[in-house]
Amino acid sequence: MQSLWMLLASIMFAGMGACVKVASDLGASLAHVVLFRGIPSVVLLFIWTRLTHRSLIPTSWKLHLWRNVAGIISMWLGFFAISHLPLSTAISLNYTAPLFIAGWMLGWGGTQRDPVRITAVLFGFLGVLAVLRPNLEQQHLLAAFMGLGAGAMSAIAMMQIRQLGRVGEPEWRTVFIFSCCVCLSSVPGIAMEGVSVSVGAWLALVGVGVLGLVGQLAMTRAFGLGSALLTAALQYTTIIFAAILGFVFWGTIPDAIAWAGMALIIASGLLSIWRTYSEDRVLRGSPPSSSARKPPEEVVTASGLKPAGEPASSGQDTPISPQASATGGAPAAASVSAMPMPEVPGDRQDGSAQGAGGLPAMASAKSGA
């Protein structure tokens, strides 16, 4: 039942995307949106580290540099797409990161080239084409490519997250540094454009921060205490909630082709989740149907690298966002525990993680559990 917290997280992330769109419509710049997206994580984690007397000095500045570059670019591109595209379309594009990873695996993944992954990648990108095709006006092409760019940069980010884990960097520190860099990236834009926005825009910006934070905490609880397989699957409901909000507030109704594309994206992600989960269990000597407790494993999900079935105190990364991913996230598409990971720059766009050494417990408390 703990996995159902992911439904709350999905609602929050879809709502955050709606607030981004409202703030943009009311005159707020992307710099304002990015700033408000990063502030809650900075404040929350700074207070927590001070109370628990933890060091904020990173293990490797170099790895954090590449992580933050890709993550920040992904966040800005993702928010740009949300501001200019129908909400469900933009959210769907932000769920393509695992498809890029799966494509990389098919090209350079050695033994991980198999019909299941090939089918998942084909379904996923056919879904992307279907989502983009209907009613995509000429002036929206740039935003569409920005959305795909956000997914690609997020894919680079996901792979770099593993490198940070390998050097023993705690996830909470990685999140804090990324959030600080996110806020700093907004400073030039704020300096040029000022802070003069309407009251409605300020309220929408507050909504971006609050809904994003609640979504992060709910996601942390879902992955920390629930089934990683079910939780990863439930992330796809963000697309559905985004479509509902788009209809309620903007009157946008995806046509049959767009719905079919969303279904293909979701199906490809679920297929990849199943493939990753079953393959990793076989590699560890446990049949997929076994309910025995297993060592931690990782899957690539909509929002980054997730531990499959491990306890909340684990040292693996679990997103606190879109992506949010910037937006709440993107669906599972590849096995990470078995795949050879390249030394590439990047990070998930929201840079969130399940905290080690007590952060999940804090997140649970903040979630009202």
C-alpha positions, 0 to 999 in steps of 0.5 A: 500500500505504501506504493500508493504514495506515488499516486499522490506524487503524480498528482503533485507533479502534474499540478506543479506542471500546471502551476508552471504553465499558469505562472508563465501565462501570467508573466513570470519568466522561466528564471522565476519558475526555476528559482521557486522550484529549487528553493524548497529543497535547499531550505529543507535539506539545509535545515536537516543537515544542520540538525543532524550535523552532516557535512555539505562538502562533496566527495567529487566536485568534478562529478557534481559539475557534470551532473549539475550541467546536464540536470540544469539544462534539462530542467530549463528545457523541460519548463520551456516545453511546459510553458509553450505546449499542451500540458499532457504533451509536455509531460509526455516528452519529459518521460522519454529519458529512459527511452534514450537510455534504452537506445544507448543500451541497444547500441552499446549494451552488449548482451542487453540487446534483446527483442523486449527492449527493442520493442519497448524502444520502438513503442516508446518513440512511436508514442512520442511521434503520435503525441507530437503529431496532432495539432502541433502548430509550427510555432510549437516545434521549437518547444517540442524539440526542447521537450525532447532535449530535456528527456535526452539531457535527463538520460545523461543525468541518470547515468551520471547519478550512478557514478556519484553513487559509486564514489560513495556520495550521499544522495541528500548531499547530491540533491542539496548541491544540485538544488543550490545550483538550480537556484544560482542558475536563475540569478542572471535571469532574475537580475535582468527581468526583476521580480515584478510579477503579478499577484497571481503569478506569485501564487502560481510560483508558490504552487510550483515550489509547494507541489514539487516539494510534496511530490518529492516527499511522497515519491521518497516514501513510495520508493523507500517503503513500497514496491519499486516495481509498482511504484515505478509503474504508477509514475505514468499516471502523471501523464493522465493527471496532466491531461485531465488538468489540461482539459479542466484549465485550458480546455485542451482535449488530446485527440485519438492519436495523442491518446494512442501515443500516450498509451504507447509511451506508458506501455513501453515503460511498463514493458521495460520495468517488467524486463528490468525487474525479471532480468535482474532477479534471474541474474541474482539467482531468484526467479521472477515469481519469488517473493523472497527478500533480495539484494537491492537492485536499480531500475531506470524510471521516469524520475531517475535511478530507483532502488527496486525493493530496498529499505528506506535507509538504503544508499541508492538514489530515489528522486525527491522530484519531473521530474519532475522530474523539472517536471516530475520524471520519466518511465523505466526503460532499462536495467541499470544494475547489469548495464555497463555505465559510461563516464558521461556528464549529466544528471536527472533534471530534478536531481532528487534522491532518497536520503541516506541515513535518515532522510526518508524518515524525515520525508515521511514525517513531512508527508504527514504519515 
